[in-house]
């Protein structure tokens, strides 16, 4: 329908001609009350934001020389967090001269990632941030 005809019909009804899909060929328009249309769009976007689950990031910290039993205990925590659908930031901190041996922290981190790989996957490679090495684990 030509635009002039659509505008004439909309004005005769006391409504507005609203473009709904500009990308379509030809563009799609609707005869409606523009204020009502804007209100409905705003309400729809607000409801979508309200129902979106905000994912939280839990952090699990370890030292570079953490004992095997303590690591196993931390792995249980990581598993619980991931099963709840949360992302986990795994951090290994270096104290004093430990910073000269980052391979110890990397080995520890790889061991943890290997033990939780059935339910979580690392987001990128472990990276150094000052005296900490960290990686983000996300649920599969």
N, C-alpha and C positions, 0 to 999 in steps of 0.2 A: 504494500500500500504506500502511496506517495506520502512524504512527510507532511505536506500541507493538509491533505485530507485527514490524517491522523490527528494533527493539531486542532483542526476545526471540530472534529468529533469530541476530543478531550475538552475543549473550551465550552462546547454546548452542554456537556455534562458537569462542568464546573470542576474538572479534575486536571491532572498534569500528565504530560507525555514523558515517561521515564525510560531512559535507555538502560536495558538490563544486561545485554551482552554486546559490547562494542566490537569485540574481536570476530564475531560471527559474520558470515557473508550471506545475505545482507544483515546489517545490525538489527538486533532484536529490541523492540520497545514495548512498553506496557502502559496502558492508560490506568492511572491510579492516583491516589492522594500522595504526593511526594513526602510530606511530613510523616505519614503513616509508614511509608516504605523505609525511610531513614530510621525510624524508631524500631521497626522489625529487624533491620540489618544490625543495628547497634545491639539489640537484645540477643540476637543469634550469636554475635561474636562474643558477647559477655558470657553467655551460657557455655560456649565452647571453651573459653578460658577457665571457667569455674570447674568444668569436668576434666580438664587436663591434669594428669597426675604429675605433680612436681617431684622429680627425682632428686633425692638427696645424695650427698657424697659423704660416706663414712671414711674415716682415716684410721689405718692400723699402722702403728709405729714399732720399729724394732731397731736394735743396735746391730752393728756389723758383726759382732761376735756373740749373738744371742744363742743360747743353748738349744739343742734339738727339742727337748720337751716343751720349752717356752714357745718355740716356733710352731709346734704341733697345736698348742693351745690357741695361738693367734690364727692358725689356719681354720680352726673350728669357728672362730668369730667371723672370719672372712666368708666362710660357707654360709653361715646364718644370714649375714647381711645380703649376700648375693641372692639367696633363695627368697628373701623378702623383696627382691627387685631393686635393691639399691646399688649404686656404684661404689666401689671401694678404692681409696687412694692408699697404696701400699708404700710406706716410706721406710727407708733404712738410713739411720743417722750414723755419722762417723764422729768419734771423739778423739781429740788430741792427734796423735800420729797415725791413727787408723786411716786417715784421709789419704795417706801414701799408698794404701792397698785397696783401691776401689774394686778390685777383682773379688775380694771377699764378700762385699756387699752384693755385687752382681751375681755371684754364685748362690748366695742366700735367696735373692729375689727370684732367680731362675728356678730354684728348688720349690719355692712357694707357688709360683705360677704353674709349674708342672703338676703340683698336687691338686690345684683347683681348676685345671684346664677343662674338666668335664662339665663344669657349670659356669665358668667365667673365662673371658678372653681379655688379654691385655690390649689397651688402646695405645698403640705405638710401642716404642722401645723404652726401657728404663733410662732416665736421664738425670744428670747431676744438677742440683739446684743449691749452690753453696755447699754446705756440709751434709746435705741430704741427697739421697738417690730415690727417685720415686717413679711410679708407674700407676696408671689408672686401670682398674679391672672393671669390666662391664659384664652383666649377665648375658649368657648366650641366648 
